[in-house]
Amino acid sequence: MITLFTMPKPFVGHIDVIQRNAICSWTLLKPRPEIILYGNEEGTSEVARELGVEHSPEVRVNASGTPLLSDFFLRASVQAKEPLLCYINADIVLLSNFSETLKDIGKWREKFLAAGQRWDLDVREPLDFNATEWESRLLERAKKEGFQRPPNWVDYFIFDREYARNLPPFAIGRASWDNALIWRALDSGRPVLDLSQRVQVLHQNHDYSHHKGGTVGVWAGEEARENLRLAGGRRRLSTMLEATHICGTNGPELKKGQGVERARRYASGLMMDLRMSALEWSRPFRHALGIRKKKR
């Protein structure tokens, strides 16, 4: 029914533990989906063989060596055997309600984008998938110890094969690309379906030591700024509040008020874009006059 694909980080240390947890949970879905691991980071080929999933090592990268989303999304659109595709970050644990929801949305529309908010949880150890009721216990733990992120935090996307083609060369794992994907779907006329009420996806918390610039590098470094430029600015960074439909217990339903939310968020983003443009334009003059931004 669906092909899951991802771009793992190196399978080292804590990241090794949580990525194995995530991918193992995908293999337990019924029916079992096709799963493709892209890239050639340390341990990827070994984990693919161990878990019986596909591995596609060849992926284009940017000057910093970061994989380009446009390349492996395009590869997935060609390699996937299933009609629906799902990009998912390699630290996300899926539960059986993911498969159950797919039954309701699989034939909903020919072209659409579906996504949802995530739950954050600290996980330091391998999950015991043989334990009785591991799903319900993990979900209960997430609701007690973790929390659900706001609507701009999205770690998985379900879409049609055509949507995966002709995307900008975003650097994966840096800011802005995820929200830009929502905007691009809306701009293309695709309905955007919010699965947050039906699907609980569990993000296993981690640090950003995989990036030489750490957290700042991921969120505000050169690659993040380039992603923002490719997106078209902050005015084109949509959130799940702008979804056109919501998936409840009875399946997809039209959502009210998303047009207002989209206009409000666009106006806010536009003002931020204009402010940043003004700061960039005036930078040489401010520096010539000895004006600097005050350090806090």
C-alpha positions in Angstrom: 0.0 0.0 0.0 2.8 2.4 0.8 6.6 2.8 0.5 8.4 4.4 3.5 11.7 6.0 2.7 14.3 7.9 4.8 17.8 9.3 5.0 19.4 8.0 8.2 22.2 9.7 10.1 25.3 7.5 10.9 24.4 4.6 13.1 26.6 5.6 15.9 26.0 5.9 19.6 22.6 7.1 20.7 21.5 7.8 17.2 22.2 4.1 16.4 19.8 3.1 19.1 16.9 5.4 18.2 17.2 4.8 14.5 17.1 1.0 15.0 14.0 1.5 17.2 12.3 3.5 14.5 13.0 1.3 11.5 12.1 -1.8 13.5 8.7 -0.3 14.3 8.1 0.3 10.6 8.8 -3.4 9.8 6.1 -4.4 12.3 3.3 -2.5 10.5 0.6 -4.7 8.9 0.7 -5.1 6.1 4.4 -4.6 6.1 5.3 -1.6 3.9 8.2 -1.4 1.5 11.1 0.4 3.3 14.0 2.1 1.6 17.0 3.6 3.4 18.9 6.2 1.3 22.5 7.3 1.6 25.7 5.7 2.6 26.2 6.8 6.2 28.0 4.6 8.6 26.1 1.4 9.4 23.3 2.0 6.9 24.0 -1.0 4.7 24.5 -3.3 7.7 21.2 -2.2 9.3 19.3 -2.6 6.0 20.6 -6.2 5.7 19.8 -7.0 9.3 16.2 -5.7 9.2 15.5 -6.9 5.7 14.8 -3.5 4.1 16.1 -2.0 0.9 19.2 0.2 0.7 19.9 2.8 -2.0 23.4 4.3 -1.3 23.7 6.7 -4.3 22.4 10.2 -3.4 23.5 13.6 -4.6 24.9 15.9 -2.0 25.6 19.7 -1.7 29.0 21.3 -1.3 28.9 20.5 2.4 28.2 16.8 1.8 24.6 17.0 3.0 22.1 14.9 1.0 19.7 16.8 -1.3 16.0 16.1 -0.7 15.2 16.7 -4.4 17.5 13.8 -5.4 16.3 11.0 -3.1 12.7 12.0 -3.3 13.0 11.7 -7.1 14.7 8.4 -6.7 11.9 7.1 -4.4 9.3 8.1 -7.0 11.0 5.9 -9.5 12.1 3.0 -7.2 9.0 2.7 -5.1 6.8 -0.3 -5.9 3.7 1.1 -4.1 1.5 4.0 -5.3 1.7 6.0 -2.1 5.0 7.3 -0.7 5.9 8.4 2.8 9.1 10.2 3.7 9.7 9.8 7.4 12.6 10.9 9.6 14.7 8.0 10.8 14.1 8.6 14.5 10.3 8.3 14.3 8.5 5.3 15.9 5.3 4.3 14.1 2.4 2.5 15.8 -0.4 0.4 14.3 -2.7 3.4 14.0 -0.6 4.5 11.1 -1.6 1.4 9.1 -5.2 1.7 10.2 -5.4 5.3 9.1 -3.9 4.4 5.7 -6.9 2.3 5.0 -9.1 5.4 5.3 -6.9 7.7 3.2 -5.3 5.3 0.7 -7.9 5.9 -2.0 -9.2 9.3 -0.7 -7.7 11.3 -3.6 -5.4 10.7 -6.5 -3.1 13.6 -5.4 -2.7 14.9 -1.9 -0.3 15.5 1.0 -0.9 14.1 4.4 1.2 14.8 7.6 0.8 15.3 11.3 2.3 16.6 14.5 4.8 14.5 16.5 5.2 13.6 20.1 8.6 14.1 21.7 10.0 11.5 24.1 13.3 10.7 25.7 14.4 7.2 24.7 17.9 6.0 25.6 17.5 2.2 25.2 16.5 -0.3 22.5 12.7 -0.9 22.6 11.5 -4.3 23.4 9.1 -5.1 20.5 8.5 -8.6 21.9 6.9 -7.2 25.1 3.2 -7.5 25.5 1.3 -4.3 24.7 4.6 -2.4 23.9 2.6 0.1 21.8 0.1 1.1 24.4 2.8 1.3 27.1 5.1 3.5 24.9 2.2 5.8 24.0 1.2 6.1 27.6 4.7 7.0 28.5 4.9 9.6 25.8 1.7 11.3 27.1 3.1 11.3 30.7 6.7 12.1 30.1 6.7 13.7 26.6 4.7 16.3 24.8 3.2 17.0 21.4 5.0 19.5 19.3 3.2 22.5 17.7 1.7 22.3 14.2 4.9 23.6 12.5 6.9 20.5 13.6 6.3 17.8 11.0 8.5 14.7 10.6 6.6 12.6 8.0 4.8 13.2 4.8 2.5 11.0 2.7 2.0 11.9 -0.9 1.5 10.8 -4.5 4.3 9.8 -6.7 4.1 12.9 -8.8 4.6 15.2 -5.8 8.0 13.7 -5.2 9.4 15.1 -8.5 10.8 18.5 -9.3 11.3 19.6 -5.7 14.0 22.2 -4.8 17.4 20.9 -3.7 16.8 21.4 0.0 19.5 20.2 2.3 17.9 17.4 4.4 18.1 17.8 8.2 18.3 21.6 8.1 15.5 24.1 8.8 12.6 25.2 6.5 12.3 22.3 4.0 9.4 20.6 5.9 7.2 23.6 6.2 8.0 24.5 2.5 6.7 21.1 1.4 3.3 21.9 3.0 3.2 25.3 1.2 4.1 23.7 -2.2 1.3 21.2 -1.8 -1.2 23.9 -1.1 0.2 26.1 -3.9 -0.2 23.2 -6.4 -3.8 22.7 -5.5 -3.3 19.5 -3.6 -5.5 19.1 -0.5 -3.4 18.8 2.7 -4.7 16.3 5.3 -3.9 16.7 9.0 -3.5 13.2 10.6 -2.6 14.5 14.1 -5.9 13.3 15.7 -5.6 9.8 14.3 -1.9 9.1 14.1 0.6 9.3 17.0 4.2 9.4 15.8 6.8 9.3 18.5 10.0 11.3 18.0 12.9 10.0 20.1 14.8 13.1 21.3 18.5 13.5 20.4 21.2 16.1 20.3 22.7 17.7 17.2 26.2 16.5 17.5 26.1 15.1 14.0 26.4 18.6 12.7 29.7 20.5 13.3 27.7 23.6 14.2 25.4 21.8 16.6 21.9 23.1 17.1 22.8 26.5 15.8 24.2 25.0 12.6 21.1 23.0 11.9 18.6 25.8 12.5 20.5 28.9 11.5 23.6 27.9 9.6 24.5 28.5 5.9 22.5 25.5 4.7 19.5 26.5 6.7 19.6 30.0 5.2 19.9 28.4 1.7 16.9 26.2 2.4 14.9 29.3 3.4 15.9 31.0 0.2 14.9 28.0 -1.9 11.6 27.9 -0.1 10.8 31.5 -1.1 11.1 33.1 2.3 9.2 32.7 5.6 5.9 33.6 3.9 6.1 30.2 2.2 6.6 28.2 5.4 3.2 26.6 6.1 2.1 24.6 9.1 -0.5 22.0 9.7 -2.9 24.7 10.8 -3.2 25.5 7.1 -4.4 21.9 6.3 -7.5 21.9 4.1 -8.8 18.7 5.7 -8.5 16.8 8.9 -8.7 13.0 9.5 -11.1 12.1 12.3 -12.6 8.8 13.3 -14.8 8.8 10.2 -12.0 9.6 7.8 -11.0 12.8 6.0 -13.3 15.8 6.5 -13.2 19.4 5.2 -11.5 21.7 7.8 -13.0 25.2 8.5 -10.9 28.3 9.0 -7.7 27.2 7.2 -7.9 30.1 4.7 -7.9 32.6 7.6 -4.9 30.8 9.2 -3.0 30.7 6.0 -3.5 34.4 5.3 -2.5 35.3 8.9 0.6 33.2 8.7 1.5 34.4 5.3 1.2 38.1 6.4 3.4 37.4 9.4 6.0 35.6 7.3 6.0 38.4 4.7 6.7 41.0 7.4 9.6 39.0 8.7 11.0 38.6 5.1 10.7 42.3 4.6 12.4 43.1 7.9 15.3 40.7 7.1 15.6 42.1 3.6 15.8 45.6 5.0 18.5 44.6 7.4 20.5 43.0 4.7 20.1 46.0 2.3 21.1 48.4 5.0 24.0 46.4 6.4 26.8 48.1 4.5 25.5 51.6 5.5 25.1 50.6 9.1 28.6 49.1 9.3 30.0 52.2 7.6 28.4 54.3 10.3 29.7 52.0 13.0 26.2 50.7 13.9 26.2 47.1 15.1 23.5 44.9 16.5 23.8 45.0 20.3 25.0 41.8 21.8 22.9 40.5 24.7 
